[in-house]
Amino acid sequence: MYPEPVTKNNPLLNLPEEMKYKTLFSPHIAGTTYEVFRRIHQNVWNNFKAVADGKRPGNIVNDV
């Protein structure tokens, strides 16, 4: 959807009340190859497992 991020006057942000819980926004993944998607997915689960095992996850973005 253009522009990204969406602006406050975007029609999808002002849907009728009956559509309020029937719409889902998610980032686009156009152009992502199967291999890249697989690696990203694997990294997410590896991080979940690390945290569940009491370890530090990889690729921390705001390390404070």
C-alpha angles and dihedrals in degrees: 000000000000128000107032121235093035119244125237092254093057109131092227090062091055102049121151116275092254089062096047096102097030098068128080126191119204136162116268120249099191111154095023112135124222092250094051091047091049092051093047091049091049091049091052092053092044089055092049090051093047092053092045088052091051093253131128114265120232127249098028110186108196101026106188 
